[in-house]
Amino acid sequence: MRPRLLILAGIALLIVAALAAIVVFDGDGDGLGELVLTTAVDPRTNAPVDDVTSFRSDAEAIYATLAVKGQPAGETFVFRWRQGDAAPVETRYALPEKTDGWVFGALDLEPGSLVPADDYVVEVYKDGDLIERRQFSVTE
């Protein structure tokens, strides 16, 4: 019984990884895809492990991931995190080599530091231009 459960768990993990590896591009040829908010990233691929629009107030980190294709080495993405009128927090991701896959910005938090609200936003900039924006909420 146990080996069967392990096999099923392995298959489920492969399915989740395959779904997370699907990179969606908007077709305008800029090599930039969908911005996905997630509770964690795959440490090997930087792919999101889930796609969420709400986080718990006791979250230790929030991740914003962006699918990229053919982006040159040295390209830098700026992730700007905002809540209401508070000053934004920025995280940067610089590509060490030409990349096809995922880049991410992480907002590391002290547990309980998030205030429940629905006016949180993350913006992603490339070359100073806003390329993606997603709103999210925080719950108790």
Salt bridges, closest charged atoms under 4 A:
ASP51 OD1 - ARG134 NH2 3.88
ASP58 OD1 - ARG56 NE 3.15
GLU90 OE2 - ARG80 NH2 2.56
GLU90 OE1 - ARG92 NH2 3.56
GLU123 OE1 - ARG82 NE 3.33
GLU123 OE2 - ARG133 NE 3.59
